[in-house]
């Protein structure tokens, strides 16, 4: 569906954007791939690797609606990956996080509508479900904006959807490269926030594949959640540095012990499919949609009342060996 199409990725110089571009170039023949981001150095570095004739690099900030409108001219599909994502930084600089994650989301929506983009998928996070920190709260607001945007256009384009998933193995700023740095420096112990902490775990390629698939699945208004495994932070340490001691430093500001992707309060809006969940809109759209059967003709069923998809109660936990294997897979 991406052959001879134009795709724009906001925040496209990040870990996700690079892997998405790599995958698009390997599997399809897009007419144009536009990287929209504000860091000229990261764009220059990315351009040294991804310099196919279809590539375009636009300097711009999602806070700038006019620049977004200009960048989206002739675009068919948009992936909104730009965000301020560091939890402590958001707690310390709340308005900056709000300007990028909420105002920026609104600007992406208006730019897509102004240019008759076909479909938009916004990347979310498990921290947006029952948020306990400002970053999660801003991403929840962003999710709500993208879902409600379908009402703004009625039965016309663009159609908007959201993809929500957990921690990405080895992504920039995550705990894995931090641990690797400490291990490389000869650390005798690794700092962990709490020995009981769990997290959802997904590779970058799995995230990219899930987003690609959901462009074909979506009607508009869905929050797509993949079924992925959880890990225990203590198992992660053992997988990376067998036998190494840990040092509990306490939970950081705004951090949770476990993460949730489908809150129990949304159970009456949640549908289970073979390999993912869909949280359907809580508002009534102009045209009713049967979300139990998607555009790929996959069938889902409503979950039980009170159902919650939580990293601590997830039935699928990775073993230490599986964590190692996933890291090796992610490094390829």
C-alpha positions, -999 to 999 in steps of 0.1 A, spaced: 0 0 0 30 23 2 42 18 -34 43 52 -52 30 69 -21 44 98 -1 50 93 36 59 119 62 74 110 96 76 136 123 105 131 146 119 109 119 155 110 130 147 90 161 152 53 166 117 45 153 119 68 123 152 53 111 139 17 114 107 27 97 126 42 68 148 12 65 118 -11 64 99 11 38 129 11 15 134 -26 18 97 -37 12 82 -9 -9 89 16 -37 76 49 -21 74 80 -42 87 101 -14 97 97 23 98 130 42 118 132 75 104 161 95 124 170 126 142 200 142 178 187 146 199 195 116 229 174 128 207 143 133 193 149 98 227 152 83 239 120 100 208 101 89 212 114 53 246 97 52 229 63 56 195 69 40 201 88 8 177 71 -17 163 94 -44 129 93 -27 143 107 6 135 143 17 147 160 48 127 189 62 139 210 92 108 219 112 92 217 146 57 202 153 51 234 173 51 253 140 17 246 122 25 265 91 57 246 85 38 213 90 12 224 65 40 232 40 57 198 46 26 177 42 17 189 7 10 159 -15 15 135 14 -6 103 16 4 89 50 18 105 82 34 88 111 36 111 141 66 101 162 78 134 174 76 139 212 94 149 243 97 115 260 120 117 291 99 114 322 121 134 346 127 161 320 90 165 315 84 168 352 111 196 354 100 213 321 62 208 320 53 235 296 79 225 270 64 189 271 29 203 267 39 225 238 54 196 219 32 167 228 -2 183 230 0 215 209 22 197 184 -3 169 181 -30 194 173 -8 210 146 -2 177 130 -40 171 129 -47 205 113 -19 201 88 -31 167 77 -67 179 73 -55 210 53 -36 187 29 -62 158 25 -37 133 39 -53 98 36 -43 83 70 -24 94 101 -10 71 128 3 87 160 27 68 182 17 66 219 31 49 250 20 26 278 26 57 301 -5 73 285 -28 47 302 -37 58 338 -8 84 336 12 90 368 35 116 352 33 146 330 48 128 299 20 102 301 -6 128 307 4 147 276 4 116 255 -31 107 268 -42 142 257 -25 135 223 -43 102 220 -76 119 227 -69 146 201 -61 121 174 -92 99 181 -115 129 182 -100 143 149 -120 117 131 -152 136 140 -137 168 127 -136 153 91 -168 133 93 -167 105 67 -139 122 48 -101 119 50 -78 119 68 -85 90 91 -66 91 124 -56 62 147 -31 57 175 -6 29 182 4 24 219 32 0 229 58 -4 257 95 0 261 116 -5 230 146 -28 234 178 -7 232 161 25 219 179 58 225 175 69 261 163 35 274 178 15 302 196 -10 280 222 14 266 226 29 301 233 -5 316 257 -13 287 276 18 293 280 10 330 290 -25 323 316 -13 298 330 10 324 335 -18 348 307 -11 372 304 -36 401 266 -31 404 237 -18 384 212 7 397 176 -3 396 146 16 408 127 -13 424 133 -50 424 96 -57 417 95 -34 386 81 -48 354 79 -34 319 64 -44 285 91 -52 260 92 -49 223 118 -47 196 120 -17 172 112 -39 142 82 -54 159 70 -18 166 75 -8 130 58 -39 116 28 -33 139 24 3 127 27 -8 91 0 -34 95 -23 -10 113 -24 14 83 -41 -14 65 -63 -24 95 -76 10 106 -110 26 101 -100 56 122 -105 62 159 -87 31 171 -60 28 197 -40 -3 187 -22 -22 214 1 -52 205 2 -83 226 38 -83 238 57 -99 266 68 -84 299 102 -85 317 113 -81 352 140 -55 357 160 -80 378 159 -105 349 171 -78 325 201 -73 348 208 -110 349 205 -113 311 229 -84 305 254 -91 334 250 -125 349 257 -125 387 261 -87 389 248 -71 421 220 -45 419 215 -13 439 180 -1 445 178 37 441 141 42 444 114 51 418 121 83 399 96 112 399 65 101 379 76 65 374 54 35 379 62 1 393 42 -16 365 28 -2 332 -7 -5 318 -17 -4 281 -54 -13 284 -68 2 316 -97 -16 333 -118 16 331 -116 12 293 -126 -25 293 -161 -17 279 -143 -2 249 -116 -29 244 -117 -56 218 -93 -86 217 -78 -99 184 -54 -127 180 -22 -107 184 -35 -72 195 -61 -52 213 -81 -23 201 -95 4 224 -124 19 205 -135 55 207 -156 66 237 -174 92 216 -199 85 188 -187 92 153 -209 104 125 -208 70 108 -210 39 131 -181 15 127 -180 -22 136 -146 -23 152 -149 -61 159 -141 -67 122 -112 -46 108 -103 -37 72 -81 -68 69 -112 -89 78 -97 -99 112 -123 -106 138 -122 -96 175 -143 -100 206 -150 -76 235 -130 -83 266 -146 -91 300 -157 -62 321 -128 -49 343 -101 -64 320 -67 -47 323 -36 -53 302 -8 -47 327 29 -55 326 28 -70 361 -1 -94 355 7 -101 318 6 -139 313 37 -137 290 70 -130 308 103 -134 290 128 -157 305 164 -145 310 175 -165 279 147 -150 259 157 -115 269 192 -122 256 179 -136 224 156 -106 219 185 -82 225 206 -101 199 177 -99 174 173 -62 181 211 -56 175 210 -71 140 
